[in-house]
Amino acid sequence: MQGRRYRPTTTWARAILLRLHRWLPDRLLVAVMDGEFAALTLLDAISPHMVAITRLVLQPVSHGLAKTRLQHVAIAAAMNLVRIGNWMAGVPIAPTRRSHFGQLVEFARTS
């Protein structure tokens, strides 16, 4: 193939997405892309016209178990803060399950 220059995938994607915006200017476009399309130049070009959802990792060092552990610790801390807030506000804990015998005893007391 002589005479044709190589165009990266991100260049093709940019052209297609901008053409799609020209065809549908009054629509909100959401582009969901793979990590391959997480080039800052592509995202810069399409960001004024549409929403781009991609897997952009600015710090690739933070992968693996350490990141997963950090997420678990953050979620546990957030859950504990919610529980403490509910306790301080006097929100009752959800009722626990009762055995069938416990239900019968309560029914006998009320009747």
N, C-alpha and C positions, 0 to 999 in steps of 0.2 A: 504494500500500500504506500505508494509514493505520493507526496503532495499533501497528505493529511497529518496534521500535528496531533500529538497525544494530548488529550484533555483529561484531567483528573476527574474522578467521580464527583467530587464536590463542585466542580465547575458545571458539570451537567445538571446536578441537582439544583444549583443556583439558578440556572437558566430556566429549568422546568418550573420551579416554584414561583419565580417572578412572572413567567408567562401565565401561570395559573392565576396569579393575583390580577394580572391585566384582564383576563377573561371574566373574573368574578370580583370586581372591585368592591361591591357592597356586602360581600360575605366575610365572616370571620373564618379565617383559615387556620387550622392547627396542623402543623407538620410534625409527625412522630417519626424520629429518625434513630438509626442504630448509632453505636459509638463511632463508626467509621465517618459519619457526617458531622462529628463534633468539632469541626474546624472553626476557629474563631472568625475567619474571614467570611465563611458562609453564613454563620449566625449573625454577623454584623450586617450583611447585605439584606437578609430577609426579616430581621427583627422589627423594622418600622411597619412592615406590611402584614405580618402574621405571627402567630405564637409557635415557637419551636420547642419541642420536647425531645431532649436527647440525653445521652449519658455522657456528660462532660465531667471529667475528673481532673481537677487542677493540681491535686497532690496525689500522684499514683502510689506514693509510699505508704499511704494509710489503708492499704488493702489487707485482707486476711483476718485472722482470729482476733488481733488486737482491736480492730475496728468493730467487729461483732461484739466483743466483750464490752467495749465502751458504749455501744448502743444499748445493750442489755442493762448496764448500770444506770444509764440515763433514764431509761424507761422505768426501772424499779424506783429510782429517786422521784420521778414525776408521780408515780402511783402512790408512793408514801406521802408526798405533799398533799395530794388530793384527799387521802384518808385522814391526815392530820387536820386539814381544813374542814372536812365534814365533821370530825369529832369535836373541834372547837366550836363549830356552828350549831352543834346539837342535833345533827342529822342522824337518825337512828340507822343502825346497821340493818341490812336486809334480813328478814326472818329466815331462820334456817329450817330445814326440813324436819318434820316430826315423824316418828314411827307410827304405824297403824295403832298400836296400843296407846300411844300418847294422844292421838286423835280421839280414841274411844273414851279415855279418861276425861278429856276436856268436854266431850259431848255429854258425858254422864254428869259432870258438874253443872252444866248449863241447863239440863233438863230436869 
